Amino acid sequence: SAHDQNIRGCKQLLEQLDVMTGAAAKMEKRDGQFTKFSDVLEYDAMKNNWNIPGLWHGIPPMAAVNTGYSHNVFKLKKRLFENLKEVGNKGRTSTISEFIQWTESLWKAV
C-alpha cells in the first residue's frame, strides 16, 4: 500500500541520514559524539513526516483549490506550535524568531 511505501521510504531516508551524519562527524573529528542522525536532531519517522498535497486540484486557471492542502498545512502549523510550546516547557525558551533562525540554519546545513 501507499502507506507502507511511505514508511519504507522514511526508513531508507533515515538510514541515509545516519550514514551522512557519521561521515560529517568523522570529517569534523566528532565521530565519537555523533553517530546517527537522531544524535543531531530528534526525529520520529512516524510523527515527523508531512505530506502536503499540491495547492491546485487540476490545471489552473480553472482548477479548484485542493482542500487537502489547507488541511495538512493547518496540521503542520499546529504541530510546529505544539513543538515550540514543548520546548518552552522544558526550560529552553524559544521564540518564533529563534525557531525561524534555527530552521534557516538547518535548511542551509542540509
C-alpha positions as CSV (number, residue, x, y, z in Angstrom):
1,S,0.0,0.0,0.0
2,A,1.0,3.6,-0.3
3,H,1.3,4.0,3.5
4,D,3.7,1.0,3.6
5,Q,5.8,2.5,0.8
6,N,6.0,5.9,2.6
7,I,7.1,4.2,5.8
8,R,9.7,2.2,3.9
9,G,10.9,5.4,2.2
10,C,11.2,7.2,5.5
11,K,13.3,4.4,6.9
12,Q,15.5,4.5,3.9
13,L,15.9,8.2,4.2
14,L,16.8,7.9,7.9
15,E,19.4,5.2,7.1
16,Q,20.9,7.6,4.5
17,L,20.9,10.5,7.0
18,D,22.6,8.2,9.6
19,V,25.4,7.5,7.0
20,M,25.8,11.2,6.1
21,T,25.8,12.2,9.8
22,G,28.5,9.6,10.5
23,A,30.6,10.9,7.6
24,A,30.1,14.6,8.6
25,A,31.0,13.8,12.2
26,K,34.2,12.0,11.0
27,M,35.2,15.0,8.9
28,E,34.6,17.3,11.9
29,K,36.5,14.9,14.1
30,R,33.4,14.4,16.3
31,D,32.6,10.8,15.3
32,G,32.5,9.7,19.0
33,Q,29.8,12.3,19.7
34,F,27.6,11.9,16.6
35,T,27.0,8.5,15.1
36,K,23.4,8.8,13.8
37,F,21.0,11.5,12.7
38,S,19.0,11.4,15.9
39,D,22.1,12.5,17.8
40,V,21.8,15.8,15.9
41,L,18.1,16.2,15.6
42,E,15.1,14.5,17.3
43,Y,13.3,12.6,14.5
44,D,10.5,10.1,14.5
45,A,9.6,8.7,11.1
46,M,6.0,8.1,12.2
47,K,5.4,11.6,13.6
48,N,7.8,13.9,11.8
49,N,6.9,13.4,8.2
50,W,4.4,15.7,6.5
51,N,2.8,15.2,3.1
52,I,1.4,18.4,1.8
53,P,-0.6,17.8,-1.5
54,G,-0.4,20.4,-4.3
55,L,-2.5,23.5,-3.9
56,W,-4.3,23.1,-7.1
57,H,-6.5,20.1,-8.0
58,G,-6.2,20.2,-11.7
59,I,-4.7,22.7,-14.1
60,P,-5.1,26.5,-13.4
61,P,-6.9,28.8,-14.1
62,M,-10.0,26.6,-14.0
63,A,-8.5,24.3,-11.3
64,A,-10.2,24.0,-7.9
65,V,-8.2,24.5,-4.7
66,N,-7.2,21.2,-3.1
67,T,-8.9,21.1,0.3
68,G,-6.3,18.6,1.5
69,Y,-3.6,21.3,1.1
70,S,-5.2,23.7,3.6
71,H,-6.0,20.9,6.0
72,N,-2.5,19.4,6.0
73,V,-0.8,22.9,6.2
74,F,-3.0,23.6,9.3
75,K,-2.0,20.3,10.9
76,L,1.7,21.1,10.3
77,K,1.3,24.6,11.6
78,K,-0.4,23.2,14.7
79,R,2.4,20.7,15.3
80,L,5.1,23.3,14.9
81,F,3.4,25.5,17.6
82,E,3.0,22.4,19.9
83,N,6.7,21.8,19.4
84,L,7.5,25.4,20.4
85,K,5.4,25.0,23.5
86,E,7.1,21.7,24.4
87,V,10.5,23.3,24.1
88,G,9.4,26.2,26.3
89,N,8.0,23.8,28.9
90,K,11.4,22.1,29.0
91,G,13.0,25.3,30.1
92,R,14.6,26.1,26.8
93,T,12.9,29.3,25.9
94,S,12.2,29.5,22.2
95,T,10.5,32.3,20.4
96,I,9.1,32.2,16.9
97,S,12.1,34.3,15.6
98,E,14.5,31.8,17.2
99,F,12.6,29.0,15.6
100,I,12.8,30.7,12.2
101,Q,16.5,31.3,12.7
102,W,17.0,27.6,13.7
103,T,15.0,26.4,10.7
104,E,17.0,28.6,8.3
105,S,20.3,27.3,9.8
106,L,19.1,23.7,9.5
107,W,18.0,24.3,5.9
108,K,21.4,25.7,4.9
109,A,23.2,22.8,6.7
110,V,21.1,20.2,4.9
